[in-house]
Amino acid sequence: MPQFAVAQSNDKKQFEAKIIEIIDQKEIEDESGQIIIQQNILLKGLTEPWNGQEIHYNGISDIVVLNMTNSAYKVGDRVVMNSLVNQEGENEFFILDLVRRNYIYLLGFLFAIVVFAVGRKKGMLSLFSLLVSFFIIIKLIIPLIINGYNPLIVALFGSFLIMMCIMYLTEGVSKKTHVGVLSVFISLLLAFLLSIIFVNLTRLTGFSSEDVSLLANGGNSIINFKGLLLAGILIGTLGVLDDAILSQIEAVDQLITVNPNLSKKEVIYSAHQIGRTHIG
């Protein structure tokens, strides 16, 4: 049985463990010619309900089981596991994937150092606004969608709230920021309307992947999956809108600052040329 299938049916028993010994290992070739590494492993549970207990994972069998890492596990690796009670009443254990949390933390730390080194105060404000964005998505947008609210409406107002936080935190309260917020609102409305029109024209349903089917059967709430698809499109535009709008406004402001004698026509022409570069 594939490891991911067990996770779908028994996800409440997931826990973390550390590999303390590779008992046995062998290589087999599947029908496509790919080499599959199978291992019998001794682990120690790190979280409940198996914290501190030794666990035997029997990965060597005649059945080709998908290894999510596509490589051999090593002593010291931390993994996510799942337990299942078989017909004999015994616990069977399955390795789902490696725990990559520490590496993600390290990457985030290095990213923060680079942002601070380049941007100083504004860089730190950008990082803070990024955390605020995550907070809005995790604590506001996702819970509202799960509770049955229209995903598209939630995403529209959630996206606008995110952009307001980003702009006012990083740029401060100014005329430029007000113009940027207004531009974002207009752009989000256009994206909102275009996504509705073309998702309906192309008859997209949001049910094109296995993950969505699992989500549809994984809870008691009713989720509008077409709306969820549209919400994803809308939230996906935020990064482009933030960069394009703020850089365009800043470029125009610098044009006027450097040469205040420019006519409105010349400013508009220069701004248009800069905007064409964004498109390219």
N, C-alpha and C positions, 0 to 999 in steps of 0.2 A: 504493500500500500504506500503511495507517495506520502512523504512527510507533510506536505502542505495540506493534504486532505484531512489528516488528523487534526491539524491546527484549526481547520474550519469548524469541525464538529465538537472540539473540546478545548476551545481557546481559554476557558476560565481556569484551566489547570496549567497554564504556562508558568515556567519558573526559569531561573538562571542557575547554571552549574559551571564548574571549572574542571577541565580535563586533567587528571592526575596520572593516568597511565594509558598507553596504547597497547592493548593486550594482543591484538592480532590485526593483520592488514593484508588485503589482496587486491589485485587489479583484474577486472573483467571487461570484456568488450561488448557494447550493446549492438543492436541491429544496424545502427548508422555508422558503426566503426569507431565510435567515441570510447575512450578508456574511462571506466568508472572505478573509482577507488572506494572499496568497502572496508570498514573498520569495526572491530569490537573494542569498546572503550570503557574505561573505569573513570567515573566522574564523582565530584563531591558537590552536593546541592548548596547553593549560596543564598537562596531565597525560599520562603515558604511556598508550598507545604513540605518541601524536602530539604530544608536548611540543615546543613551539617551531616546529612546522610550520604552514604556511598551508593552510587547508582551504576548499574551495568547496562550499557547500551550495546545491543547485538545488531550490528549493521551488516554482518556478512551473511548472505543468504543467496538462494538461487533467483530471487526476485530482484530486478534492477530497481533500486530506490534512488530517486533524484537527490543529489547532494547540492543544496542551495549554493554552497561556496565554490563548487566545481573543483575542489582541491582537498588534499588530506588535512585532517585536523592534527594539531600538535599539542604536546603537553604544555599546559599553561593557558591554552585558549579558553576564553569564557564564551559559553554558548547559551542560546535560548532553547529550552526543551519543553516537551509536552508529555503528559502521562495519560494512559488509557487503560482501563480495567477490561481484560479480555474475558472470554466466555468461561474460563476456568477460575475467574475471580482474582487473577494475578495482574500486577501492574506491568505494563509494557511502556517503554520510554522511547521517545523519538526526538532527534535533534532537528530543530527548525532552522537555525541560522546562527552565525557568529554574533556576539555582542560587539558592536562597533562604537559604542557611546564615547569611550575615552578618546578615540581618534577624531571623532567629530568635535569634541571639546577642544582638542589640541588645534585642529584646523580653525575653529572659531577664535581661539586665543591669538593665533598668528594673524588672522584677518583683522582682528581688533587692533593689534600693534601697528600693522601697516596703515590702517585707516587713521589712527591717531598720529602717526609719524608724518603723514601727508596732510591731513586736514586739521590737526590740532583741535581747537575747540569745536569747530563745525563738524569735524570728523566724529568726535564723541557724541555730539548732538544727533548726528546721523545714526549712530549705533543705538542711541536711546530711542529714537523714532522707529527704528527697526524692531526693537523689543515691544514698543507700543503697538506696532502693526500686528505682530504675532499675538499679542494679548487680545486685540480686537477680533482677530480671526478665530482664535481658540475659545475665547470666553463669550463672544457675542454672536458672530456669524454662524459658526458650526452648531452651537446649541439651538439657535433659532430655527435653522434648517432641519435639524433632527426632530425638533418638536412640531414640525409640520407647517411652518410658515413658508410662504412663497420664496424659494431660493433666489429668484431673480431680483425681487424687491429688496430682500435682505442684503444681497450682494451689492446692489446699486447704492443703497445708503451706507452700507458698511465700507465700501470702497471710497466713497466720498469722505467719510469720517477719517479713514486711514490717510488719505491724501491731505486733508486739512491738518492733521496732526504732524505729518511729515514736513509740510511746508512751513507751518508756523513755528515748529520746533527748530528747524534748521535755518530758516531765513529770517525769523522774527516777524513782528507785526509791522508791515510796511505796505506802501502802495503796490510794489512789485508782487508781494505775496497775495494781496487781495486780487490782483489781476490774474495771478496764477491759479488761485482757488476757483475763480469764475471760469477760467479756461478749462480747468479740470471738470467742473460740473457740466459744462456744455459738451465736452468730449465724451464724458461718461454717458450722457443722454444719447448722443449720436451712436455710441457703441451699443447701448441698450436697444435702440430702435433697429439698428442694422442686424444685430444678432438675432432678434426676434424674427425679422423678415426672412433672413436667409436660412435660419434653422428650420423655419416652417416650409420654405420653398424646397429645401433639400431633404425634408422629412426626417431629420435627425431625431432620435428618441432618447439618446443617452444610455441605451442598453447594449452598447457594442462590445463590452468587455466582461470577462468573468467576474471581476471585482465588483461591478455594479450589481450583478445577479446575487452575489453573496450579501451585499449591502441590503438589497431588496428583501432578502429572506432572513436577515440577521437581527431584526428587531420588531417591535410592535408599532412603531410610528410609520406613517405613510409619507414617503418622500416623493416629491415631484421631480423625476429624473431628467426630464427635458429642461425644467427650470434649473436643475443642478448643473447641467451642461452649459447653459447660458451663463450661470453664475461663475463657472470656471473661466469662461471666455472673458467675462467682464473683469474679474480679479486679475486675470493674466495680462490685461492691458495696463495695469497700474505702473509697472516698471517703465514701460515705454513712455507713458504720459508724464511721469515724474521727470525723467531725464529730458525729454524733448521740450516740454513746456517751460521748465525752469531755465534750461540753457538758452532757449530762444528769447525769453524775457530778459535774461542777464545780458545776452549779446546785444539786444536792441538798446538796453540801458547804457551799456558801455559805448556804443556808437554815439549816442547823444552826449555822453559825458566827455568823450575825447574830442568830438567836433560838434559843439552846440549850434553852430551856424548851418547845419544841415537842414534842408527843407523837409516838410512832412513827406513829400513825394520821394525824396532821396532816402529817407529813413525806411519808408515802406518798401522801396525797391531793394535796399540792402538786406532788410529783414527777410524779404522773399527769397533772396539768393541764399541766405543762411538756412532758411527752411527747406529749400531744395536739397541742400547738403544732407539734412536729416533724413530726407526721403531716400537719398542714395545710400 
